[in-house]
Amino acid sequence: MMKRYCFDEDHNMFRESFRAFLEQEVAPHRAEWREAGIVPREVYLKAGEMGFLIPQAPESLGGLGIDDFRFQQIISEEIGVSGETGFMPQLHSTIIAPYFLKYASEELKQKYIPKAITGEYILGVAMTEPDAGSDLAGMRATAVDQGDHYLLNGAKTYISNGICGDVFVVAARTNPNIPHAISLFAVESNFEGFKRGAHLKKMGMKSQDTAELFFDNVKVPKENLIGAEGQGFKYLMSGLAEERLICAIWNVGTAEYAFELTKEFVLDRKVFGKPLAAMQNTQFKMAELRARMDMAMAFTDTLVANINRGDHDSVAASSAKLLTSELLCDVADEGVQLHGGAGYMDEYPISQVYADARITRIFAGTSEIMKLIISRDIFSD
């Protein structure tokens, strides 16, 4: 891995602390959690106790008040480098919590953020519907103003933290006549009419619980509206730069994990009396992947620095997400190939990485959507 000069001693200490947490509290339980299809709540409570959840939240809400995106970068990167695909605190902290921190009323922040920081509340976001994925304008869930509350109806699918989640940011249409008149609501899992559907079985990321959610005449208090009515689409779009960048960072970290698995294997595996690593084809394949990984890491480091300067470039983040998801899938694929038959066996971690990686070209916007965003920017003049 190339040398990086974008972190100081505080960042390095935080990284070491979080890495130790993953080694002690997460890695030993990975097989057990994959079998169960879910991560236990206790790991969130332990992470909260250590200050690893929503570190950017202000001290007044119980957070660390760290206004430096590099700390969130470290969390996502280390999750990837460790090979973890079930416990995903970056979803909770960097993708969902900002909807509360940026747009919610002070009362709503006080109601949910302190317990999200301690891990007592696990957060989820419910946007995708059976007939509306990346096309938010096709959303059918509705929230009708009833005076003192909204009446929420609809269905969501492929919702991460769908089984373990306690509080969901739910997107619903509040004006049926305007395609993008979407509002965001904080919906608790104990609200009457809220129902969890199937615990979905997936190709990969098996310990990251994913579910269907149903809302049948759910009464959502007026004060649980996040921000202004009808502004949800704008809020969702504004968060995409950070969301796609944090996905890109995790992609790069996971690529490192897959690369190291393969490096270790080819150094140990003998072919015609020589280590597989001595073969020029192996050396060239690994060299090409190493170069691409270093380029991707430099790109994401730059975008993190830009965010810290207030530059939230959604097009650049889309580029990062596109390139790193394709990169991760290539690293995993080459890893399986260089493992030979062993790579197809689930007892070898590279097989799991291959299955886990495939979703990265789909979630947070498909590769095709990323290309559409980038091409529109190119031809916007």
TAGICOR-V725928 format. One record per residue. N is the residue number from 1. RES is the residue in one small letter. PSI is psi in whole degrees, 0 to 359 (none if undefined). OMEGA is omega in radians with two decimals (* if undefined). BURIAL is b if it has 16 or more other C-alpha atoms within 10 Angstrom, else e. Layout:
BEGIN
n: {N & N}
res: {RES & RES}
psi: {PSI & PSI}
omega: {OMEGA & OMEGA}
burial: {BURIAL & BURIAL}
END
This chain:
BEGIN
n: {1 & 2 & 3 & 4 & 5 & 6 & 7 & 8 & 9 & 10 & 11 & 12 & 13 & 14 & 15 & 16 & 17 & 18 & 19 & 20 & 21 & 22 & 23 & 24 & 25 & 26 & 27 & 28 & 29 & 30 & 31 & 32 & 33 & 34 & 35 & 36 & 37 & 38 & 39 & 40 & 41 & 42 & 43 & 44 & 45 & 46 & 47 & 48 & 49 & 50 & 51 & 52 & 53 & 54 & 55 & 56 & 57 & 58 & 59 & 60 & 61 & 62 & 63 & 64 & 65 & 66 & 67 & 68 & 69 & 70 & 71 & 72 & 73 & 74 & 75 & 76 & 77 & 78 & 79 & 80 & 81 & 82 & 83 & 84 & 85 & 86 & 87 & 88 & 89 & 90 & 91 & 92 & 93 & 94 & 95 & 96 & 97 & 98 & 99 & 100 & 101 & 102 & 103 & 104 & 105 & 106 & 107 & 108 & 109 & 110 & 111 & 112 & 113 & 114 & 115 & 116 & 117 & 118 & 119 & 120 & 121 & 122 & 123 & 124 & 125 & 126 & 127 & 128 & 129 & 130 & 131 & 132 & 133 & 134 & 135 & 136 & 137 & 138 & 139 & 140 & 141 & 142 & 143 & 144 & 145 & 146 & 147 & 148 & 149 & 150 & 151 & 152 & 153 & 154 & 155 & 156 & 157 & 158 & 159 & 160 & 161 & 162 & 163 & 164 & 165 & 166 & 167 & 168 & 169 & 170 & 171 & 172 & 173 & 174 & 175 & 176 & 177 & 178 & 179 & 180 & 181 & 182 & 183 & 184 & 185 & 186 & 187 & 188 & 189 & 190 & 191 & 192 & 193 & 194 & 195 & 196 & 197 & 198 & 199 & 200 & 201 & 202 & 203 & 204 & 205 & 206 & 207 & 208 & 209 & 210 & 211 & 212 & 213 & 214 & 215 & 216 & 217 & 218 & 219 & 220 & 221 & 222 & 223 & 224 & 225 & 226 & 227 & 228 & 229 & 230 & 231 & 232 & 233 & 234 & 235 & 236 & 237 & 238 & 239 & 240 & 241 & 242 & 243 & 244 & 245 & 246 & 247 & 248 & 249 & 250 & 251 & 252 & 253 & 254 & 255 & 256 & 257 & 258 & 259 & 260 & 261 & 262 & 263 & 264 & 265 & 266 & 267 & 268 & 269 & 270 & 271 & 272 & 273 & 274 & 275 & 276 & 277 & 278 & 279 & 280 & 281 & 282 & 283 & 284 & 285 & 286 & 287 & 288 & 289 & 290 & 291 & 292 & 293 & 294 & 295 & 296 & 297 & 298 & 299 & 300 & 301 & 302 & 303 & 304 & 305 & 306 & 307 & 308 & 309 & 310 & 311 & 312 & 313 & 314 & 315 & 316 & 317 & 318 & 319 & 320 & 321 & 322 & 323 & 324 & 325 & 326 & 327 & 328 & 329 & 330 & 331 & 332 & 333 & 334 & 335 & 336 & 337 & 338 & 339 & 340 & 341 & 342 & 343 & 344 & 345 & 346 & 347 & 348 & 349 & 350 & 351 & 352 & 353 & 354 & 355 & 356 & 357 & 358 & 359 & 360 & 361 & 362 & 363 & 364 & 365 & 366 & 367 & 368 & 369 & 370 & 371 & 372 & 373 & 374 & 375 & 376 & 377 & 378 & 379 & 380 & 381}
res: {m & m & k & r & y & c & f & d & e & d & h & n & m & f & r & e & s & f & r & a & f & l & e & q & e & v & a & p & h & r & a & e & w & r & e & a & g & i & v & p & r & e & v & y & l & k & a & g & e & m & g & f & l & i & p & q & a & p & e & s & l & g & g & l & g & i & d & d & f & r & f & q & q & i & i & s & e & e & i & g & v & s & g & e & t & g & f & m & p & q & l & h & s & t & i & i & a & p & y & f & l & k & y & a & s & e & e & l & k & q & k & y & i & p & k & a & i & t & g & e & y & i & l & g & v & a & m & t & e & p & d & a & g & s & d & l & a & g & m & r & a & t & a & v & d & q & g & d & h & y & l & l & n & g & a & k & t & y & i & s & n & g & i & c & g & d & v & f & v & v & a & a & r & t & n & p & n & i & p & h & a & i & s & l & f & a & v & e & s & n & f & e & g & f & k & r & g & a & h & l & k & k & m & g & m & k & s & q & d & t & a & e & l & f & f & d & n & v & k & v & p & k & e & n & l & i & g & a & e & g & q & g & f & k & y & l & m & s & g & l & a & e & e & r & l & i & c & a & i & w & n & v & g & t & a & e & y & a & f & e & l & t & k & e & f & v & l & d & r & k & v & f & g & k & p & l & a & a & m & q & n & t & q & f & k & m & a & e & l & r & a & r & m & d & m & a & m & a & f & t & d & t & l & v & a & n & i & n & r & g & d & h & d & s & v & a & a & s & s & a & k & l & l & t & s & e & l & l & c & d & v & a & d & e & g & v & q & l & h & g & g & a & g & y & m & d & e & y & p & i & s & q & v & y & a & d & a & r & i & t & r & i & f & a & g & t & s & e & i & m & k & l & i & i & s & r & d & i & f & s & d}
psi: {141 & 157 & 142 & 135 & 20 & 3 & 146 & 189 & 323 & 319 & 317 & 321 & 319 & 317 & 314 & 320 & 315 & 323 & 319 & 321 & 315 & 319 & 324 & 321 & 345 & 301 & 318 & 342 & 6 & 313 & 319 & 317 & 323 & 320 & 320 & 337 & 17 & 153 & 134 & 152 & 332 & 327 & 327 & 319 & 320 & 320 & 319 & 320 & 329 & 356 & 22 & 358 & 127 & 55 & 341 & 349 & 145 & 156 & 332 & 339 & 3 & 4 & 186 & 348 & 32 & 101 & 62 & 110 & 344 & 330 & 322 & 326 & 315 & 317 & 311 & 319 & 314 & 326 & 316 & 311 & 329 & 348 & 14 & 134 & 14 & 303 & 108 & 75 & 338 & 331 & 311 & 314 & 317 & 333 & 319 & 312 & 323 & 335 & 324 & 311 & 324 & 325 & 337 & 159 & 162 & 323 & 319 & 321 & 312 & 330 & 323 & 324 & 315 & 318 & 337 & 328 & 322 & 347 & 2 & 326 & 130 & 131 & 151 & 163 & 132 & 96 & 308 & 137 & 164 & 327 & 11 & 104 & 262 & 339 & 87 & 335 & 341 & 9 & 138 & 342 & 138 & 150 & 110 & 128 & 121 & 21 & 284 & 359 & 169 & 145 & 111 & 128 & 144 & 184 & 144 & 153 & 164 & 41 & 114 & 143 & 22 & 330 & 318 & 348 & 146 & 325 & 127 & 137 & 109 & 129 & 132 & 153 & 128 & 354 & 105 & 345 & 350 & 116 & 321 & 18 & 74 & 141 & 157 & 140 & 145 & 115 & 124 & 148 & 344 & 5 & 138 & 134 & 348 & 132 & 135 & 136 & 216 & 141 & 101 & 139 & 135 & 164 & 316 & 191 & 49 & 335 & 359 & 103 & 131 & 136 & 168 & 148 & 141 & 141 & 110 & 97 & 47 & 124 & 111 & 119 & 145 & 323 & 351 & 5 & 129 & 113 & 214 & 148 & 137 & 0 & 7 & 322 & 317 & 319 & 317 & 317 & 323 & 336 & 356 & 331 & 311 & 319 & 312 & 328 & 318 & 327 & 318 & 319 & 316 & 321 & 314 & 317 & 317 & 325 & 320 & 316 & 312 & 320 & 315 & 322 & 316 & 319 & 315 & 319 & 312 & 336 & 330 & 328 & 130 & 134 & 123 & 38 & 1 & 154 & 143 & 332 & 343 & 349 & 136 & 323 & 316 & 315 & 317 & 319 & 313 & 324 & 317 & 317 & 319 & 317 & 316 & 322 & 319 & 320 & 317 & 320 & 318 & 322 & 312 & 324 & 318 & 317 & 326 & 315 & 322 & 319 & 320 & 340 & 3 & 8 & 101 & 85 & 101 & 331 & 315 & 321 & 324 & 321 & 316 & 318 & 317 & 306 & 320 & 328 & 320 & 320 & 311 & 315 & 324 & 318 & 317 & 319 & 314 & 325 & 315 & 316 & 316 & 339 & 343 & 216 & 328 & 329 & 341 & 356 & 132 & 343 & 343 & 126 & 333 & 330 & 319 & 321 & 318 & 314 & 320 & 324 & 333 & 327 & 340 & 340 & 2 & 310 & 159 & 26 & 123 & 165 & 326 & 320 & 321 & 317 & 323 & 316 & 315 & 317 & 324 & 323 & 321 & 317 & 17 & 336 & none}
omega: {-3.13 & 3.07 & -3.13 & -3.07 & -3.08 & 3.13 & 3.07 & -3.03 & 3.11 & 3.11 & -3.11 & 3.11 & 3.11 & 3.13 & -3.14 & 3.14 & -3.13 & 3.10 & 3.10 & 3.09 & 3.13 & -3.13 & -3.06 & -2.96 & -3.04 & -3.03 & -3.10 & -3.04 & -2.98 & -3.12 & 3.13 & -3.13 & 3.10 & 3.12 & -3.12 & -3.13 & -3.10 & 3.06 & -3.12 & -3.11 & -3.07 & -3.10 & 3.05 & 3.12 & 3.11 & 3.11 & 3.10 & 3.13 & -3.13 & 3.13 & -3.08 & -3.14 & 3.11 & -3.11 & -3.12 & -3.12 & -3.13 & -3.13 & 3.13 & 3.11 & 3.14 & -3.13 & 3.14 & 3.12 & -3.10 & -3.13 & -3.11 & -3.04 & -3.14 & 3.11 & 3.06 & 3.05 & -3.11 & 3.14 & -3.11 & -3.14 & -3.10 & 3.04 & 3.12 & -3.10 & 3.14 & -3.13 & -3.09 & 3.12 & 3.12 & 3.06 & -3.04 & -3.10 & 3.12 & 3.04 & 3.14 & -2.94 & -2.98 & -3.09 & -3.04 & -3.08 & -3.13 & 3.08 & 3.06 & -3.04 & -3.06 & -2.92 & -3.05 & 3.06 & 3.13 & 3.14 & -3.13 & 3.06 & -3.12 & -3.11 & -2.98 & -3.00 & -3.14 & 3.13 & 3.04 & 3.11 & 3.14 & -3.10 & 3.09 & 3.02 & 3.03 & -3.03 & 3.04 & 3.08 & -3.06 & 3.10 & -3.01 & 3.11 & -3.14 & -3.12 & -3.12 & 3.10 & 3.13 & -3.12 & -3.10 & 3.13 & 3.12 & -3.11 & -3.11 & 3.11 & -3.10 & 3.03 & -3.04 & -3.14 & 3.14 & 3.13 & -3.14 & 3.11 & 3.00 & 3.07 & -3.02 & 3.09 & 3.10 & -3.13 & 3.08 & -3.13 & -3.11 & -3.06 & 3.09 & -3.01 & -3.09 & -3.14 & -3.06 & -3.05 & 3.12 & -3.11 & -3.09 & 2.95 & -3.04 & 3.09 & 3.14 & 3.14 & 3.12 & 3.03 & -3.05 & -3.07 & -3.11 & -3.03 & -3.06 & 3.10 & -3.10 & 3.09 & 3.13 & -3.11 & 3.01 & -3.08 & 3.12 & -3.10 & 3.13 & 3.07 & 3.12 & -3.12 & 3.06 & -3.14 & 3.03 & 3.09 & -3.07 & 2.94 & -2.92 & 3.08 & -2.99 & 3.05 & -3.09 & -3.10 & -2.96 & 3.14 & 3.05 & -3.01 & -3.10 & -3.01 & 2.92 & 3.06 & 3.14 & -3.13 & -3.09 & -3.11 & 3.11 & 3.10 & -3.13 & -3.14 & -3.13 & -3.09 & 3.12 & 2.96 & 3.13 & -3.11 & -3.09 & 3.10 & 3.10 & -3.10 & -3.07 & 3.14 & 3.12 & 3.13 & 3.14 & -3.14 & -3.09 & -3.13 & -3.03 & 3.13 & 3.13 & -3.11 & -3.08 & 3.08 & -3.13 & 3.03 & 3.14 & 3.13 & 3.09 & 3.09 & -3.12 & 3.11 & 3.14 & 3.05 & 3.07 & 3.13 & -3.14 & -3.14 & -3.12 & 3.06 & -3.10 & 3.11 & 3.14 & -3.11 & -3.06 & 3.05 & -3.08 & -3.03 & 3.13 & 3.07 & -3.10 & 3.06 & -3.13 & 3.03 & 3.10 & 3.13 & -3.14 & -3.13 & -3.07 & 3.12 & 3.12 & -3.12 & -3.12 & 3.10 & -3.11 & 3.12 & 3.14 & 3.12 & -3.14 & -3.14 & 3.13 & 3.14 & 3.12 & 3.10 & -3.13 & 3.13 & 3.12 & 3.14 & -3.13 & 3.07 & 3.14 & -3.12 & 3.05 & 3.10 & 3.12 & 3.10 & 3.11 & 3.08 & 3.11 & -3.12 & -3.13 & -3.04 & -3.08 & 3.13 & 3.10 & 3.10 & 3.07 & 3.07 & -3.14 & -3.13 & 3.12 & -3.03 & -3.07 & 3.09 & 3.07 & 3.11 & -3.13 & 3.13 & 3.10 & 3.12 & 3.13 & -3.12 & 3.10 & 3.11 & 3.09 & -3.12 & -3.11 & 3.03 & -3.08 & -3.13 & -3.14 & -3.10 & -3.13 & -3.11 & -3.09 & 3.11 & 3.06 & -3.06 & -3.11 & 3.09 & 3.13 & 3.11 & -3.13 & -3.14 & -3.12 & -3.02 & -2.98 & -3.09 & -3.06 & 3.08 & -3.10 & -3.04 & -3.08 & -3.10 & -3.11 & 3.08 & 3.13 & 3.09 & 3.11 & 3.13 & 3.12 & 3.13 & -3.11 & -3.11 & 3.09 & 3.11 & 3.14 & -3.01 & -3.11 & 3.12 & *}
burial: {e & e & e & e & e & e & e & e & e & e & e & e & e & e & b & e & e & b & b & e & b & b & e & e & e & b & e & e & e & b & e & e & b & b & e & e & b & b & b & e & e & e & b & b & b & b & b & b & e & e & b & b & b & b & b & b & b & b & e & e & b & b & b & b & e & e & e & b & b & b & b & b & b & b & b & b & b & b & b & b & b & b & b & b & b & b & b & b & b & b & b & b & b & b & b & b & b & b & b & b & b & e & b & b & b & e & e & b & b & e & e & b & b & b & b & b & b & b & b & b & b & b & b & b & b & b & b & b & b & e & e & e & b & b & e & b & e & e & b & b & b & b & b & b & e & e & e & e & b & b & b & b & b & b & b & b & b & b & b & b & b & b & b & b & b & b & b & b & b & b & b & b & b & b & b & e & e & e & e & b & b & b & b & b & b & b & b & b & b & e & e & e & e & b & b & b & b & e & b & b & e & b & e & b & b & b & b & b & b & b & b & b & b & b & b & e & b & b & b & b & b & e & b & b & b & b & b & e & e & b & b & b & b & e & b & b & e & e & b & b & b & b & b & b & b & b & b & b & b & b & b & b & b & b & b & b & b & b & b & e & b & b & b & e & b & b & e & e & e & e & e & e & e & e & e & b & b & e & e & e & e & e & e & e & e & b & e & e & b & b & e & b & b & e & e & b & b & e & b & b & b & e & b & b & b & e & b & e & e & e & e & b & b & b & b & b & b & b & b & b & b & b & b & b & b & b & b & b & b & b & b & b & b & b & b & b & e & b & b & e & e & b & b & b & e & e & e & e & b & b & b & b & b & b & b & b & b & b & b & b & b & b & b & b & b & b & b & e & b & b & e & e & b & b & e & e & e & e & e & e & e}
END
